[in-house]
Structure formats: structure tokens, C-alpha cells
Amino acid sequence: MEHDFNDAILDKTAHRPWPVPDSPWLMTQTWHDLLFAHWRVDPEQLEAKVPAAFPIDRFEGAAWIGIVPFRMTNVAPRGVPSMPWISEFPELNVRTYVRVGDRPGIFFFSLDAGNAVAVQAARTLLNLPYYSATMSVRPVASGVEYHSQRNDNRAMLAGIYGPTAAPVVATAGSLEYFLTERYCLYNLDHFQRPYRLEIHHPPWPLQPAHAQLHRNTMAEANGLSLPDEPPLLHFAKRQDMVAWGPEPLE
């Protein structure tokens, strides 16, 4: 069942590029019906938008922007049972890839969510750029129909996406691995101090995907521009994860 969190993920850590933190993890999440839509962009565009504390990570000289719609369940602090009206909601991320020292991670330009409580909590606790949105996710014959409209009307995504082949695990060193196998995020706290937040999950079960995005203003809403070319697409049916608290960078 989709609401049964897989606690066994913490028994499998050999795939990670560095060990899990020694401290106790603090939160669970399960991600469902996730689309990775990626565009290759000029790193200079991102350097103007990403804090200098987080150098842009590149693959063969290029930087990447990801737009990632999905829905979540099991969103709950450790030891607290998930509650449907709080722990389940759609989310939509706009992100890029950065590296601090030897630890590649994710930097979020925006995170839209269909749950006002989650938005306020993430903004208060982590200073993450969350926004409330009206969102819907429903199954269709070819996969998922997804719609998100930010409540200030500045950002929208609407379309249909789904898998086209069986899942595989990305090979270390491949572009797919670079874009997905990342075990932390980076951000600035309320005092503009950089921090890292560690996560853990199994290797991504990636499937080639199709997507017809009828409306997509997510990059524009963040002051970014996407190239006039089709995105690289991957689908993941489910991913269980745990997260730790933020740690300031030295």
C-alpha cells in the first residue's frame, strides 16, 4: 500500500556517495508519480540566481534546471503517525544542482505545495521558498494528469506524463545519476547563513518517460529561461525517504 512507509531503506546504504549522518533522522516522506523534466542551460544564468556559497555543479560543462512534479504521502516527524489532511499533498519543485566540497546536492528555486500548513512550516523552519498552490493529480490511461496554479497566479504547470519503459537504476557517472542521485539540499537560513540538509533514500528506480506540458511558467516565475528544446524526461513511481535537520556549513 502507498501509505506503508518502507523502514527498511535505512538498512541499505552502500549505494550512497557518503555515509548517513550519525544523528537521528527527523522526518519521513514518500514521493509518488514523480516526473523529472530537465533542461540543459548555461551555468552563467544560474550563477546570477544561486547564492555564491553553493557553486553550480556541472555535467560535461553544462548546468541543468529540473522541474519536478509529484505527490507526497507519509509526510510526518519521526514518531508521529501520518494524517491524511496534513501528510498527503502534491508538490512541484524547480531546482538546480550545486556542490559544496565533495557533496553534490540540490538547490531549490521554488517549491509549490497544495498544503498551506506544510508551506508555512517549511518557510518558518528551513527558510525554503515554498508557495501555496491549487493542485490536482489524477491517474489517466497514459500515466498522470497534473495541474498546479500558484495562488498568486505567477506560476503554473499543466500536463500529462507517465512512464514508457521498465525502471532501471542509473549508473554512477551517467547523466541520469548526476541529476537524481543526490543526498542533500543546500539553502540559506533566515540570517542568510548557508546550511546543508541531509536526506536518504534507495537508488532511484528511473523509467524513461513521456510528457505533454500544455502550460509551464515555472521557470519564468523564478526569473529563469528554458532553452527551446525538449526536456530530458524520467518517471519514478515511488520513493521513500528520511530527512535530517539542517546543519550550518563551516
Sequence and secondary structure as in RCSB ss.txt:
>XXXX:A:sequence
MEHDFNDAILDKTAHRPWPVPDSPWLMTQTWHDLLFAHWRVDPEQLEAKVPAAFPIDRFEGAAWIGIVPFRMTNV
APRGVPSMPWISEFPELNVRTYVRVGDRPGIFFFSLDAGNAVAVQAARTLLNLPYYSATMSVRPVASGVEYHSQR
NDNRAMLAGIYGPTAAPVVATAGSLEYFLTERYCLYNLDHFQRPYRLEIHHPPWPLQPAHAQLHRNTMAEANGLS
LPDEPPLLHFAKRQDMVAWGPEPLE
>XXXX:A:secstr
 TTS  GGGGG  TTSSS   SS   EEEEEEEEEEEEEEE HHHHHTTS TTS B  BTTBEEEEEEEEEEEEE
EETTS   HHHH EEEEEEEEEEEETTEEEEEEEEEEES HHHHHHHHHHH   EEEEEEEEEEETTEEEEEEEE
TTSS EEEEEEEE S  B   TTSHHHHHH   EEEEE TTS EEEEEEE     BEEEEEEEEEE HHHHTT  
  SS  EEEEEEEEEEEEEEEEE  
